[in-house]
Amino acid sequence: MPIINSKYHRRPWYFFNGHFETIIPSLFYEVNGTSYERERLELADGDFLDLDWVRNENKRLMVLSHGLEGSADRHYIKRPAHFFSERGWDILAWNNRSCSGEMNRLPRFYHHGATEDIAAVIDRGLAEEYDEIVLMGYSMGAGMQQKYLGERKPDNRIKGAISFSVPCNVQNSAEMLKIGANRIYENRFISKLKQKIVEKSKQINVPVDLDVIKKVKNFKEFDEAFTLKVHTEYKDANDFYSRITSDQFLPNIKIPLLIVNALNDPMLGEPCYPIELAKQSENIYLEMPEKGGHVGFTIPGNQWSYMEYAAEGFINEVINSKSFAKN
């Protein structure tokens, strides 16, 4: 039943396709008026996460999770932080290991299935005794929060979640990045990750062959050369992808979840659109705009994107109504 007819139809005229809708905001959009208060969260394994707060003594908290090689300073995080802090929310925007501007301490970084980190962040938010919490994630961060919600029973103060441009099937998304012009995204991600490994190796002993790392050309090669060396619980790349992908956890989610994936998203293939599940689920809402690109959804002449309005509408029309019904 919960397939949503999208209200996003009009992109800027010069955004000719999904690539333009993805790349132009990523490279050129800036957000002013968002000031964070940073907190360092020490983790049980000896590493840390940097958390960026917007506190206004509100009773509601929104937890924002960024995408691969993003941070709390990315436009698509600072924009909702600004939007919702003006509408009665406190904000907790967190940075994955190595993404806050300071290298993390341990050999590992992060990955789509690293829900121990988002769990630590959410626990930190819950410790502040907010009345209600909503999770909002983008791309990898969205997949991470979906896995978190599906593999455990969340605190009853977590009322709902919203996901944009989420690679529900990680293996499929990795394959999509090998196709044609999509390689520009993979090359950019891989280049940044390789640079981080070289930087990290100057500080601590990293159990990888740097000569092999420098020759890596795609995500499977990267995961085999690095990820599986520091996350030894996975047998191989296929085992890794099959265990971290979030689509298998979606049926277990018991709170309202909105997934907004544009049909022209260059990073998502057919398995990333859980249509049949949404038709049968009471909790999974799927919106598939024809346009929008990957974490784009630009509205001409508007400082906000469609993502902020879609999230606000879902909170007001679905999350709040279901929470009220349960009370």
C-alpha positions in Angstrom: 0.0 0.0 0.0 2.6 2.7 1.0 3.7 3.7 -2.6 3.7 7.5 -2.5 2.9 9.6 -5.6 5.8 12.1 -5.7 5.2 15.8 -5.7 8.7 16.5 -7.1 8.4 17.2 -10.8 10.2 20.4 -11.7 14.0 20.6 -11.6 16.1 23.6 -12.8 16.0 23.7 -16.7 19.8 23.4 -16.9 19.8 20.1 -15.0 19.6 18.0 -18.2 19.7 14.6 -16.5 20.4 12.7 -13.3 24.2 13.3 -13.6 23.7 17.1 -13.6 21.2 16.8 -10.8 23.8 14.9 -8.8 27.0 16.7 -9.6 26.1 20.4 -9.6 24.7 20.5 -6.0 27.6 18.3 -4.8 30.2 20.6 -6.2 28.7 24.1 -5.9 26.0 24.3 -3.3 26.7 25.9 0.0 24.6 26.5 3.1 24.9 29.5 5.4 23.4 30.0 8.8 24.1 26.6 10.3 26.4 26.7 13.4 27.4 23.5 15.1 28.6 22.7 18.6 31.1 19.8 18.3 31.3 17.0 20.8 33.8 14.1 20.7 32.2 10.7 21.5 34.7 8.2 22.8 33.9 4.6 21.6 34.3 1.3 23.5 37.0 0.1 21.0 39.2 3.1 21.6 38.2 5.1 18.6 36.0 8.2 18.5 33.2 9.9 16.5 32.8 13.7 16.2 29.2 14.8 16.7 27.9 18.2 15.5 24.9 19.5 17.5 22.4 22.3 17.0 20.8 22.8 20.4 17.8 25.0 21.1 16.4 23.2 24.2 13.7 21.6 22.1 12.0 18.3 23.0 12.5 16.7 19.6 15.8 15.5 18.1 16.7 14.8 14.5 19.7 12.6 13.9 21.3 13.2 10.5 23.6 10.6 8.8 25.8 11.6 5.8 26.8 9.5 2.8 30.0 7.9 1.7 33.0 10.2 2.1 30.6 13.0 3.3 30.5 14.8 6.6 28.2 17.0 8.7 29.5 19.9 6.7 28.0 18.8 3.4 25.3 20.9 2.0 22.7 18.1 2.1 23.3 17.8 5.9 23.7 21.5 6.8 20.5 22.4 4.9 18.1 20.1 6.9 20.0 21.1 10.1 19.1 24.7 9.3 15.6 23.9 8.1 14.5 21.7 11.0 16.3 23.7 13.8 14.0 26.6 12.7 11.0 24.3 13.1 11.4 23.2 16.7 14.0 20.5 16.4 17.4 20.0 18.0 19.9 18.5 15.5 22.6 15.8 15.9 24.6 15.5 12.7 27.4 12.9 13.1 30.6 12.2 11.2 31.7 8.7 10.4 35.2 7.7 11.4 37.8 9.7 9.4 35.1 12.1 8.0 35.2 14.9 10.6 38.5 16.5 9.4 40.6 14.5 11.8 41.8 11.0 11.1 40.5 8.3 13.4 42.8 6.2 15.6 42.2 2.6 14.5 43.1 0.9 11.2 39.4 0.7 10.2 37.2 3.4 8.7 33.5 2.8 8.3 31.2 0.9 5.9 27.5 0.6 5.0 26.9 -2.1 7.7 28.8 -0.5 10.6 25.7 -0.1 12.8 27.7 -0.2 16.0 28.7 3.4 15.2 25.3 4.8 14.5 24.0 2.9 17.5 26.5 4.7 19.7 25.4 8.0 18.2 21.7 7.3 18.8 22.4 6.1 22.3 24.1 9.5 22.9 21.0 11.3 21.7 18.7 9.1 23.8 20.8 10.0 26.9 19.6 13.6 26.5 16.0 12.5 27.3 14.3 13.9 24.2 10.6 13.1 24.0 10.9 12.0 20.4 13.7 11.3 17.9 13.5 11.0 14.1 16.4 9.5 12.0 17.2 11.0 8.6 19.9 9.5 6.4 21.4 10.1 3.0 22.8 7.5 0.6 25.2 5.3 2.7 24.0 6.9 5.9 20.4 6.0 5.0 21.4 2.3 4.4 23.2 2.3 7.7 20.2 3.6 9.6 17.8 1.1 7.9 20.1 -1.8 8.9 20.2 -0.4 12.5 16.4 -0.3 12.7 15.9 -3.7 11.2 18.3 -5.6 13.3 17.2 -4.4 16.7 14.1 -3.1 18.5 14.7 0.6 18.8 13.8 2.7 21.8 10.2 3.8 21.7 11.2 7.4 21.6 12.5 6.8 18.0 9.3 7.6 16.2 10.3 7.2 12.5 13.0 7.4 9.9 13.5 9.0 6.5 16.0 7.9 3.8 17.1 9.6 0.6 18.9 8.1 -2.3 19.6 4.9 -0.4 21.4 2.0 -2.0 19.1 -0.6 -0.5 21.1 -3.3 -2.2 24.8 -2.6 -1.8 26.0 -5.1 -4.4 23.7 -3.7 -7.0 24.8 -0.1 -6.3 28.5 -1.2 -6.6 27.7 -2.8 -10.0 25.9 0.4 -11.1 29.0 2.4 -10.4 31.0 0.4 -13.0 28.7 1.4 -15.9 29.6 4.1 -18.3 29.6 7.6 -17.0 28.8 6.3 -13.5 32.5 5.5 -13.2 33.1 9.2 -12.3 31.5 8.7 -8.9 33.3 5.5 -8.2 36.6 7.0 -9.2 36.1 10.0 -7.0 35.1 7.8 -4.0 38.0 5.4 -4.5 40.5 8.2 -4.9 39.5 9.8 -1.6 39.6 6.5 0.2 43.0 5.6 -1.1 44.4 8.9 0.0 43.0 8.4 3.5 44.7 5.0 3.7 48.1 6.5 2.7 47.6 9.2 5.3 46.6 6.7 8.0 49.6 4.5 7.2 51.8 7.4 8.2 50.3 7.4 11.7 49.7 3.8 12.6 50.4 0.3 11.2 47.7 -0.5 8.7 47.6 -4.2 7.7 47.4 -3.6 4.0 49.8 -3.5 1.0 50.0 0.1 -0.1 51.2 -0.9 -3.5 48.1 -2.9 -4.0 45.9 -0.1 -2.6 47.3 2.3 -5.1 46.3 0.1 -8.0 42.7 -0.4 -6.8 40.1 0.7 -9.5 36.7 -0.2 -8.1 34.8 -1.0 -4.9 35.2 -4.7 -5.0 39.0 -4.4 -5.4 39.0 -1.8 -2.6 37.0 -4.0 -0.2 39.3 -7.0 -1.0 42.5 -5.0 -0.5 41.4 -3.0 2.6 38.0 -3.5 4.1 38.3 -7.3 4.5 41.8 -6.9 5.9 40.5 -4.8 8.8 37.1 -6.4 9.2 38.2 -10.1 9.3 34.7 -11.4 10.2 33.8 -11.4 6.5 34.9 -14.3 4.3 35.1 -12.4 1.0 33.6 -9.5 -0.8 30.4 -11.3 -1.7 29.9 -12.3 2.0 30.6 -8.7 3.0 28.0 -7.3 0.6 25.4 -9.9 1.5 25.6 -9.2 5.2 25.7 -5.4 5.2 23.1 -4.6 2.6 20.0 -3.0 4.2 17.2 -4.4 2.0 17.2 -7.7 4.0 16.5 -5.8 7.2 13.6 -3.7 5.8 10.8 -6.2 6.6 11.8 -6.1 10.3 11.3 -2.4 10.7 8.4 -1.6 12.9 8.3 2.2 12.8 7.3 4.4 9.8 10.2 4.6 7.2 10.1 6.8 4.1 12.5 5.9 1.2 12.8 8.5 -1.5 14.8 7.2 -4.5 14.8 9.0 -7.8 14.3 6.8 -10.8 17.1 8.6 -12.6 19.6 8.1 -9.7 22.8 7.0 -11.5 24.0 5.0 -8.4 20.9 2.9 -8.0 19.6 -0.1 -10.0 16.3 -1.9 -9.9 17.0 -3.9 -6.6 17.4 -0.6 -4.8 13.7 0.2 -5.2 11.8 -2.2 -2.8 8.4 -1.8 -4.6 6.8 -5.2 -3.7 7.9 -4.8 -0.1 6.4 -1.3 0.2 3.1 -2.5 -1.4 2.8 -5.2 1.4 4.2 -3.3 4.3 2.5 -1.1 6.9 5.7 0.7 7.7 7.8 1.1 4.6 6.8 4.1 2.4 8.4 4.3 -1.0 8.5 7.4 -3.2 10.1 7.3 -6.6 10.3 10.7 -8.3 11.1 10.5 -12.0 13.9 13.1 -11.5 16.1 14.1 -8.6 19.5 12.4 -9.2 21.4 11.2 -6.2 20.9 13.5 -3.2 19.8 16.3 -5.5 16.1 17.1 -5.7 16.8 20.8 -6.4 13.9 23.2 -6.5 14.4 26.2 -8.9 14.8 29.5 -7.0 14.4 27.9 -3.6 17.0 27.7 -0.8 15.6 24.4 0.3 15.5 21.1 -1.7 12.5 18.8 -2.1 14.1 16.6 0.5 13.4 19.0 3.4 9.8 19.4 2.3 9.2 15.7 1.8 10.7 14.9 5.2 8.5 17.6 6.9 5.4 16.3 5.2 6.2 12.7 6.2 6.8 13.7 9.8 3.5 15.6 10.0 1.3 13.3 8.0 2.6 9.8 8.9 5.0 9.7 11.8 3.0 12.1 14.1 -0.3 10.5 13.2 1.0 6.9 14.0 2.7 8.1 17.2 -0.6 9.7 18.3 -2.6 6.6 17.5 -0.2 4.5 19.6 -0.6 6.9 22.5 
